[in-house]
Amino acid sequence: MLLATTKIEDFDRFLKIFSTKGAAKRKQYGSKGATVFRDPTEDDRVWVIFDWDAEGFKNFLSDPEVPAIIQEAGHKGRPQAARLGGQYNA
């Protein structure tokens, strides 16, 4: 699992590309799915939990076709993986 965040221009535009072109490209790098959350305090930020490993995410971002997909989706910057703060049993 991987948690990532990014700022976007328009949620509907982002979701359309994220769930089509983005999903097809992520699948090439081993992503098994994603859950998208809207940030409760920043209208232009989304958080995504990926069923994906960090290596696949890194390779995805290195793909030469990804910048065009990110631009089409309306990202304001490059998606960033959240840093793990801890892991607990309950």
Phi, psi and omega per residue, in radians:
M1 nan 2.587 -3.111
L2 -2.525 2.327 3.077
L3 -1.848 2.258 3.138
A4 -2.359 2.763 3.124
T5 -2.400 2.712 3.076
T6 -2.791 2.724 3.026
K7 -1.702 2.523 -3.056
I8 -2.304 2.797 3.114
E9 -1.452 -0.740 -3.070
D10 -2.568 2.192 -3.049
F11 -1.087 -0.804 -3.095
D12 -1.105 -0.739 3.094
R13 -1.080 -0.824 3.125
F14 -0.997 -0.884 -3.066
L15 -1.093 -0.667 3.125
K16 -1.052 -0.844 -3.119
I17 -1.305 -0.701 3.132
F18 -1.008 -0.698 -3.050
S19 -1.528 -0.068 -3.137
T20 -2.107 -1.527 -3.118
K21 -1.055 -0.747 3.138
G22 -1.115 -0.745 -3.130
A23 -1.114 -0.742 3.130
A24 -1.074 -0.738 -3.129
K25 -1.237 -0.727 3.128
R26 -1.072 -0.679 -3.139
K27 -1.045 -0.605 3.103
Q28 -1.045 -0.436 -3.095
Y29 -1.890 0.355 2.986
G30 1.618 0.070 3.102
S31 -1.177 2.351 3.130
K32 -1.788 -0.019 3.128
G33 2.640 3.030 -3.096
A34 -2.694 2.627 3.041
T35 -2.143 2.183 -3.065
V36 -1.799 2.345 3.077
F37 -2.141 2.473 3.006
R38 -1.550 2.393 3.133
D39 -1.198 2.328 -3.104
P40 -1.289 -0.293 -3.091
T41 -2.022 -0.283 3.125
E42 -2.169 1.897 -3.090
D43 -1.065 -0.437 -3.085
D44 -1.754 0.312 3.132
R45 -2.120 2.424 3.007
V46 -2.139 2.690 3.043
W47 -2.108 2.442 -3.104
V48 -2.307 2.260 2.989
I49 -1.720 2.061 3.131
F50 -1.767 2.459 2.924
D51 -1.553 1.443 -2.906
W52 -2.835 2.676 3.063
D53 -1.694 2.855 -3.067
A54 -1.101 -0.613 3.141
E55 -1.141 -0.755 3.093
G56 -1.083 -0.723 3.106
F57 -1.072 -0.797 -3.141
K58 -1.092 -0.766 3.139
N59 -1.158 -0.667 3.070
F60 -1.006 -0.851 -3.116
L61 -1.146 -0.371 3.124
S62 -1.506 -0.185 -3.128
D63 -1.136 2.303 -3.091
P64 -1.146 -0.306 3.118
E65 -1.493 -0.285 -3.039
V66 -1.174 -0.702 3.126
P67 -0.968 -0.656 3.112
A68 -1.180 -0.661 3.102
I69 -1.160 -0.765 3.112
I70 -1.067 -0.740 3.120
Q71 -1.132 -0.777 3.134
E72 -1.085 -0.607 3.137
A73 -1.306 -0.200 3.091
G74 1.491 0.453 3.057
H75 -1.112 2.453 3.062
K76 -1.545 -0.221 3.128
G77 -2.816 -3.039 -3.135
R78 -1.447 2.396 3.079
P79 -1.020 2.492 -3.126
Q80 -2.188 2.335 3.051
A81 -1.290 2.416 3.087
A82 -1.290 2.538 3.103
R83 -1.447 2.347 -3.138
L84 -1.186 2.270 3.128
G85 -1.743 -0.309 3.135
G86 2.842 2.864 3.122
Q87 -2.455 2.294 -2.991
Y88 -2.365 2.713 -3.141
N89 -1.555 0.885 3.030
A90 2.640 nan nan
